Amino acid sequence: DTAVSQTPKYLVTQMGNDKSIKCEQNLGHDTMYWYKQDSKKFLKIMFSYNNKELIINETVPNRFSPKSPDKAHLNLHINSLELGDSAVYFCASSHMHEQYFGPGTRLTVT
Amino acid sequence: AQTVTQSQPEMSVQEAETVTLSCTYDTSESNYYLFWYKQPPSRQMILVIRQEAYKQQNATENRFSVNFQKAAKSFSLKISDSQLGDTAMYFCAFMTPNTGNQFYFGTGTSLTVIP
């Protein structure tokens, strides 16, 4: 009964490819997020999505795009992958001022 | 601007001892919530403790407690009777409902519990 799940957990791909990471939450939460954690463990918000309102961190390249088919899912699409995109990506969801994270997806771009 | 500062990149503590992790934040909002998250080597982000800014009483969860000083915008985490399983990265965070439920995280403190 995983609360926030992500697939895949590991993703290795080459530069220039397009990839997607899926996220699903079964908590009935209203808001979902994507974070990027770099090699220094800095956690950076990329997007949040609440009731069809998308809030984008302005520093995120437009190669990254979130897509939400329904309230329980927020997938992350990345086009033209670059070496600097290598990181751990976390999906999270929140309701009533508590946020819960998925297990993370380690993306390695070679 | 909403910011969180964790001034201790790394800390260590002997098993069974007590350690305090520091966190300061800055916000102009009056309504907000504060959190400590733990990230062990497994990389899972785990919510440790949460504090509502409108509550004066410090939150406690078993061996974990906070010292919340609202005027000073300080939110430290105390871990008592440290255990080897407490070895992890700890992130301080706050959330402001009035800014679209955005969460703001500090840069983390890496805690090592020494046997």
HADDOCK unambig.tbl for C-alpha pairs under 7 A between the chains (distance, minus, plus):
assign (segid A and resid 42 and name CA) (segid B and resid 107 and name CA) 5.44 0.50 0.50
assign (segid A and resid 43 and name CA) (segid B and resid 105 and name CA) 6.78 0.50 0.50
assign (segid A and resid 97 and name CA) (segid B and resid 33 and name CA) 6.96 0.50 0.50
assign (segid A and resid 101 and name CA) (segid B and resid 45 and name CA) 5.93 0.50 0.50
assign (segid A and resid 103 and name CA) (segid B and resid 44 and name CA) 5.12 0.50 0.50
